[in-house]
């Protein structure tokens, strides 16, 4: 017998997929920045970042997750303070304050806040006596999520801020909130969305009635849901009418920057041309034409997927999708396998945040989602994002290593 | 379930990719090969500005810019060719522009793929030359841009303000609001305060161009967005009043005048001298000219009507009288020690403006003749607190909240102010004597003076001065509420003050503002000014029995209110109420008499 050293039981498929994605990212960043005079040599910087990111990921995997459980609230508190600091004296770019500058390093506290929020929620939901139909069980997590959400939305960074509700909803579900109740809770959102889509409240009223019939909630829940939706249904059109034209315009541009044809609309068109012209096999590595002459702005950051589509074609673009699918599906599998409640919940929160980023970014590049300024995990150029994404994956490996523990 | 959702999400993306890369591949490939999609911005015109009777005060006219659009169709190699020195020399000669500037702009455009404006507001010969030789210079193009026009030139320039091209700093700050390089932005006056209503929303369309950069068709991908013009604005200003005021003040080198409707606070006219021509800003200013305008000694961009702070001089006696009567320290019939040209107090002698003295006067008589000695005595009885309270009630020392940018507060000194300045109890009662005749630390804006006259006219009804009457297409636009609660006093007190002001014009110091068949109530003022000659002031309202206009004039360094400012008010009132009875000619501003060193109330 005796103790024999062996490799920790990390999730191999997830690791391989992640490495492949980073490798593709590096080469595409290289390709996207070969236009003379602009951002040359960024790939080398990105490689350096990846070194840090890898170290951070190993650290995140090595530390026992119980420690995250213990320090969840402290981390959360720190990240909230940092978010407030950003609003106070953050660095602006394109009208939004998103970064804190520490010497040569610029970093985005919203990324840290995402992970800290996952920890706190996992800690709260890791409770046998939890009954998410009770207000004292579902309300505090909602408030916990609302704070970073509001602070990040204020920056304004709508794209990133929406990852908080996504995390919350996924973890509500995983923690055992009945789907019917979850839908009930989400109904005010559908309410507003349907109002803006159809301009009438009837569609929502019908859907809401069906939902109530299916869920048959307790009287108190029913009253609350009806009251909240009623208030929202009453308030939204009235508030909307109260606004000046220019205020409405501002909200519309905020919700959908794609309406602004000079900035985002231009990018969408150019991105679609890039991807569409790539065809089945693409124009070949380094051979993209759209990325030249600056026709595709932000091609190495938010619109890197367009370069993938242009140069590597459908085959390359689908490869990326498949690799992401592996990461996400392995992530959810780890959540299923984990025997510890905290670890399982943590995995779900982290994977859902990743999934949200991937989906919204890619949909944006193919013109199916508004341009909101989200980087594509593991592929886009950018230090903070890469490090944070790798930490997220490291935490998933953390779950993998200790999936047998209670 | 979550996994199913994830698979679903990826499936949606796959469908999207299939549509783009397989189904529509040919279409996008064609666009990419020729790379001929270009964004064309359609500039939205700013809203027009009208006076209360619908007379045009500002609108737009088309101006022509010559731009360079980088040719995306060609390779990078071609783009380099374009910055060929010969090409630049020829184009620069064509545009009558500096070669280094053209080179710089073209290089930048090639790098960023963005359109560069090589020449703003090009004159017709340049346009014609460019149109003729367009075939030789692909990428060069003429675009139309609405430019701001102020048909009356300098008239009401401080009210209207001006709109200039947005600068880089503002562009960064306002990117969220959708501002683009080349947009106009309001800098002062209503152009600035109503910027959000006046500016429209630019439109845009994606167009397909041929290899020479000519437009072939519109791209169906992004449907064109029509430009939305900004809202038109109707101001409270009355062009007739404004013109009368401008003419009355035509010879003034520095000063300001305000006309206000006492019934609702609408500004009927506002003049600040020296004035500037906002059209200059539309045409584009040279740096030297800008420096001259913004920081020259006369500072024409300063709106003295709301940003100039002056000692009110004897016009302040109106407030002192009201304060004294309403607090009961004096009555209308009160007579104090007679005026023999000066008043001794605390071991000092305080002079009256009339050295031979006024003799014994009652209260209205003291106001009528602006007797300083009478008001010295009132001041000592009244005390600082009551004086301050009355001044504040009239809205002095605070912003009136007018819808124009950068209004000044002025200053009404308080006990705390003096304690801070001279130490607790370190100041003398003599200060109070000076305050009672509107001197000392008191500072007011011409707008505040006009507001004061308006409040006497309506017996203290609160109004909020404003210049915007209506925003067309925004029915929910309202003038905000008054900031002051108004001035409280007995009707009898008000009548006495009004009567005193009527006497001033009838047979007192302000007779130069008389108008045939119309009763005018006013008050003159001559404000000492530590930096030079006295300022001439005059406030009034008319008709006294049914006030429809209140006026304030402040003429810097030009002598007596009664002989300089009052005639200007008279000229304006005669033009409005009795246009046929007399000439509107204003006597020339007399050469300032050096009066420094003499304490003067009037």
Interface residues (C-beta under 8 A of the other chain):
Chain A: X36 X37 X38 X92 X94 X95 X96 X156 X170 X173 X174 X179 X242 X244 X245 X246 X249 X250 X253 X254 X260 X261 X262 X265 X266 X268 X269 X270 X272 X273 X274 X275 X276 X277 X278 X279 X280 X289 X290 X292 X293 X294 X295 X309 X310 X313 X314 X317 X318 X321 X324 X325 X328 X329 X332 X333 X348 X351 X352 X355 X359 X362 X363 X366 X368
Chain B: X1 X2 X3 X6 X7 X9 X10 X12 X13 X14 X16 X17 X18 X20 X21 X22 X24 X25 X27 X28 X29 X31 X32 X33 X35 X37 X39 X41 X70 X72 X76 X79 X110 X111 X112 X113 X172 X173 X174 X175 X176 X177 X178 X180 X196 X197 X201 X202 X204 X205 X206 X219 X221 X222 X225 X231 X473 X474 X476 X477
